[in-house]
Amino acid sequence: MDAHNNHPSQLAEFILINYIAKKNVKGMKITVAELIRVAVEENHKGTMVHLLDMPGAFTRAEKPDDAIAKVIYEARMYERWIGKTHDKEYEFEITQRETTNAQLDDGDTEILVSRDKDLDLNYFQQLKMLALKSAKDFQKLYDSIPDKECDDISKARTTFYGKVPSNAKEILFHVDKVNAYYLSRINMDFTGDKNDLVANRIHILELIESNKEVMKNPIIFIDNEYWTTAKVLRRFVWHDRIHARALYRFAVRKWGLDHICDAFNFSI
């Protein structure tokens, strides 16, 4: 499957969905709940929940119960984003729980989830398509913003990585430039001099796929955090998503729902 020309419906078929549908003797469809496996990352500053079979999907809140309560809504948003719609019920299972040192209250994360440890060709192709789709959809959202230098005054603060980007132009720049940081975590260099989020993402995916050592998905410990190639690919989607959500919410408040492209299906 060509990741550069994927259609949302093709992508939906490619995502691993854990549900069973059967028919009874009268032909009525009986749908068994879809199982959502989650990893809970927590500390005294907050909680982030990662949906393991929906790479990049997450919820967060100050308290674990509040973050977990958002999982089903996040799952529905994510599946609509990849082109999959249904009326199934959901169940979720916490399969991993870890305390980390991340600034969770500021939207940071550092957990190495269980799925980050394995990267077969099938999973790589899934992550590759998601990472590219995410970049393209972020660009669509950005392009729909009427005034790309209009500041969200609620973002006028600093955080663990410095000044919080407060307008669309700054957010796009941040999302694009962080790619080089992620690649450095797996000992790869990237300048990102094209100043084009989608073009840079395509280039990055090509570099990863052509590097035999990187494709072996080694576990690397750097700056007190564990990384793998699979984690980097997941983090592309996660990072796009966390900033796209904030940008979309601000833009809708400022210019209205009808004027902003909901490329990530945040308004289900």
Beta strands, then each sheet from edge to edge (+ up, - down):
strand 1: 21-23
strand 2: 29-31
strand 3: 34-43
strand 4: 46-51
strand 5: 58-61
strand 6: 90-99
strand 7: 158-159
strand 8: 162-163
strand 9: 220-222
strand 10: 225-227
sheet 1: 1+ 2-
sheet 2: 5+ 4- 3+ 6+
sheet 3: 7+ 8-
sheet 4: 9+ 10-
end
